[in-house]
Amino acid sequence: MVHHGVTLGFEYDYVNLESKTHTLNGAVAICCGISFPASSQIRVDPDAIHSVNARLTFLFGPNT
């Protein structure tokens, strides 16, 4: 409580989103009905999230 009937709050959150590699399997057609199996990889590398929240609350009423 900062003052009678007034509160102040802070919050910090950190979210770590890990990297992951996905493998996609499929077939690629060349010509005349000939195809061969193909594989490719996609790497997803998201950034971490930092979040800061601040709040100021005013309390009203007889019990503040």
Backbone torsions as a table, in degrees:
resi	resn	phi	psi	omega
1	MET	NA	124.7	-179.0
2	VAL	-80.8	-43.2	-177.8
3	HIS	-148.9	167.6	178.6
4	HIS	-57.2	115.5	178.6
5	GLY	84.7	7.1	-179.5
6	VAL	-130.8	125.9	176.9
7	THR	-120.4	152.7	-179.8
8	LEU	-130.2	134.8	-179.4
9	GLY	-138.5	148.5	176.2
10	PHE	-129.9	147.7	178.4
11	GLU	-143.3	134.7	177.1
12	TYR	-123.1	130.2	178.4
13	ASP	-125.5	142.4	177.2
14	TYR	-130.1	127.8	178.5
15	VAL	-122.6	120.6	178.7
16	ASN	-102.1	110.5	178.2
17	LEU	-95.7	112.7	-174.2
18	GLU	-72.6	153.6	175.8
19	SER	-74.8	151.3	178.9
20	LYS	-150.7	143.0	176.5
21	THR	-109.1	126.7	178.4
22	HIS	-106.0	136.0	176.8
23	THR	-105.2	126.4	178.8
24	LEU	-107.0	125.4	178.3
25	ASN	-111.5	140.4	179.7
26	GLY	-169.5	-169.3	179.0
27	ALA	-123.3	143.3	178.7
28	VAL	-115.8	124.8	179.0
29	ALA	-85.8	135.6	179.1
30	ILE	-98.1	-66.7	-178.5
31	CYS	-168.7	150.4	172.7
32	CYS	58.8	34.4	177.2
33	GLY	80.0	5.8	178.4
34	ILE	-89.3	131.8	178.4
35	SER	-139.9	158.7	176.8
36	PHE	-137.4	150.6	-179.4
37	PRO	-68.8	142.7	179.8
38	ALA	-132.2	151.2	178.7
39	SER	-137.1	138.8	175.7
40	SER	-139.5	156.4	-178.9
41	GLN	-120.9	140.9	177.0
42	ILE	-122.0	127.0	179.3
43	ARG	-104.0	126.7	177.5
44	VAL	-106.8	120.3	-176.1
45	ASP	-131.8	79.3	-178.0
46	PRO	-75.3	157.4	175.7
47	ASP	-80.8	158.1	174.0
48	ALA	-74.3	156.1	-178.4
49	ILE	-113.4	126.2	174.1
50	HIS	-113.4	130.6	-177.2
51	SER	-133.7	132.2	177.0
52	VAL	-124.8	129.1	177.9
53	ASN	-122.9	141.1	175.0
54	ALA	-128.8	145.0	179.3
55	ARG	-142.0	142.9	176.6
56	LEU	-123.6	121.7	-174.6
57	THR	-118.4	130.7	174.1
58	PHE	-105.4	124.0	-178.6
59	LEU	-100.9	128.8	-179.0
60	PHE	-117.5	149.0	175.9
61	GLY	128.0	174.6	-175.4
62	PRO	-71.9	-21.9	-175.1
63	ASN	-98.6	16.1	-176.8
64	THR	-85.9	NA	NA
